[in-house]
Amino acid sequence: MDPLPAHSRHPASSRPSSAGAGHGRRAVRPTHGRADGTALGRAPPNACALLTVDEIEPLAGNASVAEGVSNSIPASGYVACRYMWGVGTGRFKLDVTVNEASRMFPAMSPDQIKQRLLESVRAGTADAVISEIGEAAVFKPDSPVYASAFALVKGRILGCTSTERFAREKKDQVIGLLKSAASRL
């Protein structure tokens, strides 16, 4: 089970809207937060301030990491920062994302969200529960070139997703980046 609803991974492309009303789809209204994208009146964080290029460079090996490029969808409580390195087919990235947990998991309590995150770890795989980060955290290497770590921290879902060669084998580095980012959230 994936810890994140499909719309949270690519919020702009698959978010339900009122455009489908009358065709079996309903508009989804957030149950928590404000219309300006802040939950409980708090400002969204700057995802690019959660990690430094110096912290990411060990993940990139000998390549130079470009400064992060931010992206946000304020109405969804989503902010992100993408770091990239390499060229051509050797171009790789690290995405740091922050989502309001109450928007990703409407009508679920913090305990239910924590449980959902922990239940996403699949037995017999390289998935793992991570201790000492937030209220709950997991490592999910979906393929040899795609590995993610997610944590529930202060009512937000923080994610670090690495897309590169041998991403699965860089588990400790991805988890270390998640831990650093969580400490600044």
C-alpha positions as CSV (number, residue, x, y, z in Angstrom):
1,M,0.0,0.0,0.0
2,D,1.4,3.4,-1.0
3,P,1.4,5.8,2.0
4,L,0.3,8.7,-0.2
5,P,-2.9,9.1,-2.1
6,A,-2.2,9.3,-5.9
7,H,-3.2,13.0,-6.1
8,S,-0.5,13.9,-3.6
9,R,2.4,12.7,-5.8
10,H,1.3,14.7,-8.8
11,P,-1.2,17.2,-7.4
12,A,-1.7,19.3,-10.4
13,S,-2.3,16.5,-12.8
14,S,-4.8,14.3,-10.9
15,R,-6.6,16.4,-8.4
16,P,-10.4,15.9,-8.5
17,S,-12.3,19.0,-9.6
18,S,-15.8,20.2,-10.0
19,A,-15.4,19.8,-13.8
20,G,-16.3,16.2,-13.4
21,A,-19.5,17.0,-11.5
22,G,-22.5,15.0,-12.9
23,H,-20.2,12.4,-14.4
24,G,-19.7,10.3,-11.2
25,R,-17.1,12.6,-9.6
26,R,-17.7,15.1,-6.9
27,A,-15.6,18.1,-6.1
28,V,-13.4,17.5,-3.1
29,R,-13.5,20.1,-0.4
30,P,-10.8,20.3,2.2
31,T,-12.0,19.4,5.6
32,H,-9.3,21.3,7.4
33,G,-7.3,24.4,6.7
34,R,-8.0,27.7,5.0
35,A,-8.7,28.6,1.4
36,D,-5.3,30.2,1.1
37,G,-3.5,26.9,1.4
38,T,-2.4,27.3,5.1
39,A,-3.7,24.8,7.6
40,L,-4.7,26.2,10.9
41,G,-3.4,29.6,9.9
42,R,0.3,28.6,9.5
43,A,2.3,29.7,6.6
44,P,3.6,27.0,4.2
45,P,7.3,26.3,4.6
46,N,10.0,27.1,2.1
47,A,10.8,23.5,0.9
48,C,14.2,24.8,-0.5
49,A,15.2,26.0,2.9
50,L,14.9,22.5,4.4
51,L,18.2,21.1,2.9
52,T,21.4,22.6,1.6
53,V,23.2,21.7,-1.6
54,D,26.2,20.7,0.6
55,E,23.9,18.1,2.3
56,I,22.7,16.7,-1.1
57,E,26.1,16.5,-2.8
58,P,27.1,13.2,-1.2
59,L,24.0,11.6,-2.8
60,A,25.1,12.9,-6.2
61,G,28.7,11.5,-5.9
62,N,31.1,13.5,-8.0
63,A,28.4,15.6,-9.7
64,S,27.7,19.2,-8.9
65,V,24.2,19.8,-7.5
66,A,22.2,22.8,-8.8
67,E,20.4,25.1,-6.3
68,G,16.9,23.9,-5.6
69,V,13.9,25.1,-7.7
70,S,10.8,25.6,-5.7
71,N,7.2,24.8,-6.8
72,S,4.0,25.1,-4.9
73,I,0.2,24.7,-5.1
74,P,-0.9,26.9,-2.2
75,A,-4.5,25.9,-2.3
76,S,-3.5,22.3,-1.8
77,G,-1.1,23.0,1.0
78,Y,1.8,21.6,-1.2
79,V,5.3,22.9,-1.5
80,A,8.3,21.3,-3.2
81,C,11.9,21.9,-4.1
82,R,13.8,20.0,-6.8
83,Y,17.5,19.6,-6.9
84,M,19.2,18.2,-10.0
85,W,22.6,17.0,-11.2
86,G,24.2,15.4,-14.2
87,V,23.4,15.7,-17.9
88,G,21.5,13.7,-20.5
89,T,20.6,10.2,-19.4
90,G,22.8,10.8,-16.4
91,R,20.6,13.6,-15.1
92,F,19.1,12.8,-11.7
93,K,17.1,14.6,-9.1
94,L,16.0,14.8,-5.5
95,D,12.6,16.2,-4.7
96,V,11.8,17.5,-1.2
97,T,8.0,17.8,-0.7
98,V,5.8,19.1,2.1
99,N,2.0,18.4,2.1
100,E,-0.5,19.3,4.7
101,A,-1.5,15.9,6.2
102,S,-5.1,17.0,6.7
103,R,-5.4,17.8,3.0
104,M,-3.8,14.6,1.9
105,F,-5.9,12.5,4.3
106,P,-9.2,14.4,4.7
107,A,-11.3,13.3,7.7
108,M,-8.5,11.2,9.2
109,S,-7.1,11.8,12.6
110,P,-3.3,12.2,13.1
111,D,-3.2,8.7,14.6
112,Q,-5.0,7.3,11.5
113,I,-2.6,9.1,9.2
114,K,0.4,7.7,11.2
115,Q,-1.1,4.2,11.0
116,R,-1.7,4.5,7.2
117,L,2.0,5.6,6.7
118,L,3.3,2.7,8.8
119,E,1.0,0.1,7.1
120,S,2.4,1.1,3.7
121,V,5.6,-0.9,4.5
122,R,5.4,-4.1,2.6
123,A,6.8,-7.3,4.1
124,G,9.4,-9.1,2.0
125,T,10.6,-5.9,0.3
126,A,13.3,-3.3,1.0
127,D,10.6,-1.0,2.6
128,A,11.4,0.0,6.2
129,V,10.0,1.9,9.1
130,I,12.3,4.7,10.1
131,S,12.6,5.5,13.8
132,E,13.5,8.9,15.3
133,I,11.9,11.1,12.6
134,G,8.6,12.8,13.4
135,E,5.6,10.9,14.5
136,A,6.1,8.1,11.9
137,A,8.4,7.7,8.9
138,V,9.0,5.1,6.2
139,F,11.5,4.3,3.4
140,K,10.0,3.1,0.2
141,P,12.3,2.1,-2.7
142,D,9.9,1.4,-5.5
143,S,12.6,0.5,-8.0
144,P,16.4,0.4,-8.2
145,V,16.3,4.0,-9.5
146,Y,13.5,5.5,-7.4
147,A,13.5,5.7,-3.6
148,S,11.4,7.7,-1.2
149,A,11.3,8.5,2.4
150,F,8.2,10.0,4.0
151,A,7.6,11.3,7.5
152,L,4.6,12.7,9.4
153,V,6.1,15.8,11.1
154,K,4.1,18.5,12.9
155,G,0.9,17.8,10.9
156,R,2.7,17.7,7.5
157,I,3.9,14.9,5.3
158,L,7.5,15.5,4.4
159,G,9.0,13.5,1.6
160,C,12.5,13.1,0.1
161,T,12.4,11.3,-3.3
162,S,15.6,10.3,-5.1
163,T,15.6,9.4,-8.8
164,E,19.0,8.2,-9.8
165,R,21.1,5.1,-10.5
166,F,21.3,2.9,-7.4
167,A,18.7,5.0,-5.5
168,R,17.6,1.9,-3.5
169,E,21.2,1.3,-2.4
170,K,21.4,4.9,-1.0
171,K,18.9,4.2,1.7
172,D,21.0,5.7,4.5
173,Q,21.7,8.9,2.5
174,V,18.0,9.4,1.6
175,I,16.9,8.8,5.2
176,G,19.7,11.2,6.5
177,L,18.3,13.9,4.2
178,L,14.8,13.3,5.4
179,K,16.0,13.6,9.0
180,S,17.8,16.9,8.3
181,A,14.8,18.3,6.5
182,A,12.5,17.2,9.3
183,S,14.7,19.0,11.9
184,R,14.1,22.3,10.0
185,L,10.4,21.9,9.4
